[in-house]
Amino acid sequence: MSFFRSYWIAFLFLAVQVFGQTPAAIPVPADVPSPKAGQQPSISLSPAVVMAHGSFGQGLTQVLTLSNQTGIEFAFDLVAEDVIVKDGQRIYVAAGETPRGIAATAVFSQKTVIIKPYTSASVEMRITIPAETGVRAIVAIFRGTNRLQSAQSAVGMTASLGALLTFNLTDNLKLDPQAIQVKAATEAANMSISQWITNSGTEPAFLEGTAVVLNAAGGLIGRTPFTGQRLLPGERLQFTADYPEQLSPGSYKTLCSFQFEGKTLTSDTAFKVP
């Protein structure tokens, strides 16, 4: 049984190692399928992000589907890596190098996959969450093995795609917001509202939020959304929203509200427009 909730969102992880210049045109064999009218060449992996809720010792299964909408055949090796946070930054660690890591338990239904032009292929990944693990995220990587010829060099490029999987295993979800910063509008830029937030708990959180602008009497002037971001344990990120409307001189208040895991985090601050 899978305990994953899949979120089909924008492509998250694309690692491309370029060793040459612009790829040369590669002839397409006559027997490959044709693309649909108006379809742009692309390689995509879905789901790009998976958020799981489970418990220590639990076995989980996820199906990953790679789609090749190009006229070229691609080959990939499958590996898993643990994702940890060090000094506020994400680090990808090879399976087996993190104590009680999750990536080391990953078993793929096939270790190599070949994707023909204009087709897709699915791979099943099974993992077991180790007891008392401190890891809360892994990345399942489709690591490209074929090189594409470049125009000016005999050496080409390879591409790798990956899906991020996060795990909420306890109720220890804690976020620490810092003071809201309001940057006045200029002739070249809108007013911006920003706030740094740190995940000081042990569980991941995906935050979506809105900044509301109120006048001195508390009346609603307008609102603007923050771009949603994912905070792993120990991670610190800045959320910024542009406010497009021009405010008249006076006193105002902004209220920043973020939603995550059925909870709400709210902060406010007063500011003036000269």
MORATA-V633753 format. One line per field, one symbol per residue. phi: phi as a letter, one per 20 degrees, with the letter a starting at -180 (. if undefined). A space follows every 50 residues. Layout:
# MORATA-V633753
phi: ???
This chain:
# MORATA-V633753
phi: .ededececggeccdcdddcdfgffdfegfeefeffgneefaccccffcc ddcbbfneeccbedcddddcededccedbccfdcdclndfcddggnedgl fegfefcefbeccddfglccbdceddccffflfeecbccedeefdeeefd fdbfedcccccbdecdcddceedcddeeffdddffcfdbffcccbecdee eddfbddcbbddddefenffeabbeeffcddegneccddccedfeeefgq dbcdddcddalmdcdccbbebcdf
